[in-house]
Amino acid sequence: MKDETEDRENRELPLEVLFSRVGLVVSGPGNTGAFDPFRDPVATDQIGRELAHRMKVLNPNVVCVWEEPTDMILGHVVARELGLRWVRCVNSDGLAAILGLLPRNPRAALVSSVALGIQTIRAIQNLVAVHGGALVGVGVLVGTEQLDEVASEVPAVVSLVRSAAS
């Protein structure tokens, strides 16, 4: 049975502590580490809920994630919190494809644990556009200089924290 005191204490932890529990370090320069949602599922859930809370203003009707299994977990939490379905976008022999069903006139929010390159973002934008919709924004855990470089290419960028190296 879940200990309610422990759950309440976990909810009150700062993002930096939650991040460290899933392998991310954002307090020092350089590598931020790799997001590992399996290290602490409770922290992963809380991080995903916070990202969903911040992305709600984008008013998406579907969440997209790129190929990474860790992003599927994060995307699932974000979509669940927003009351939406999520779809996985993949590189299929050099062409981007969607695994899952998009709603009619999709307003897609792309969720990733790391900043994606502009080619990947454009591929997802194009996929959504082919289905009569638009990418309404990108949500990531850690804002980086790489993300800054592509910010002008998307309607909105949401991040939970800023990398100290940026």
N, C-alpha and C positions, 0 to 999 in steps of 0.2 A: 504494500500500500504506500502511496506517495506521501511523503512528509510535507504537510502544508507549510510549516515554518521554513523548511529548506527551499520550497518553491517560492515563497514570498521573498526570502533573502536573495535568491537568484534573480528575481525580477528587478530588484533594486540595484543591481550591480552596474557600474559604468560600462559603456561600450568597450573601452580598452581592456577591461578585465574579461568581458565576454569574448572579445577577439582572441585574447591570449589562450583561452580555453579551447579554441578551435584552430590554433596554430598560427594566427596572424599577430604580428608585432608592428605597431605603427608609431611607437614612441621614439625610435632611433632612425638614423639615416640608413639608406641602402635597402636591401631586400626586406619586404614586409612579411615573408613567409608564405606558406601555401594554406589555403582554406581547406580544412579537414573537418567536415561536418560530423564525422563519426567519432571524433574525440570527445565531444560533449553535445549530445543531441538537444539537451535543454537550452544550452547557450545558442546553438544553431537556430532553434525555434524562436528564441527571443530576438536574435539578430534579424531573422527574416521578418518577424512581426514589425520591428522598428522600420526596416526598409519599406515594407508594405504601407505603413502609416505615412511615411514621407512621400511615397509614390501615388497615394490616393488622389492628390490634386491633379494628376495627369489624366484622370478619368478614363483609364483603359477599360476594354472589355475582354481582353485576353492577355496572358503573359507568355512571352517567348523566351526560350533559353537556347543557348548554343550547345554544342555537342557534349560538353563535360558533364560526367555523372554528378559531380559535386554541385554544379549549377542546376541540375535537375532537382536536387534536394532543396536548394535555396529557392528556386522558382516555384516549387510545390508549396513551400511555406508562404511565400508572398501571394501566390494565387489563392490559396486557401483563405488567407486573411482578407483579401479583397473580394472574396466570394466569386472568383473567376476560375475558368479552366486554364490550363497551360499547355503549350505545344513545344515540341523540341525541333529545333532547326539544325540541319546537319549538312556537311559537305559530302555529297554523293557523286563520286567520280568527277570532282571539279565543279559540280553544279550544286547550288544551295537547294535544299528541299525541306519541306515541313512534314514532320511526323505528327499527325493529329489533325483535328478539324478546327478551322478558324470560324468564328461567328460571321454572320453577314455584316458587311461594312466594318471590318476589324479596326479597332484602335489598340494597337499592340504596344505593350511596355516590354522592353528587352531587359532581362535580369541576368546579371553575371557577377561572379565573385571577384573577377579581375576586369580591368579595362580591356575591351576588345579592340582590335585594329579596325581602321576605317573600311577596309574591304569587307570584313565580316558584317559590320553594321550596314553598309550599303546593300549587301546581298540580302539581309533580312528586310531592310526597307523595301527593296524591289519585290521580294516574295509577298510581303503584305500588300503592296500596291497592286500586284497582279490579281489579288483577291478583292480588290475594290476598297482597300483600307489604307491606313497610314501608321507609321511608327510614331507614337506620341512622346516617347522618351526612353532613356536608358537609366537603369538603376544598378549601381555597383556598391560594393562594401567600402572600398578605399579609393578616394579620388587621387589621381596621379597626373603628372605632366602629360603622359600619353593620352589620358582622357581629355585633358584640356585641349590637345591638338585636334580632336575630333568633335569637340563640343559645338562648333559652328555648323556641323553637318546634321545635327539632330535637334528636334524642337526643345528638348529639356534633358538635363543630366542631373541625377540625384545620387549623392554618395553619403555614407554615414559618417565617415571621418576623412581627413586629409592625410596623405602620406607625409611623414616628416621630411622625406627626401625631396618633396615637391616645392 
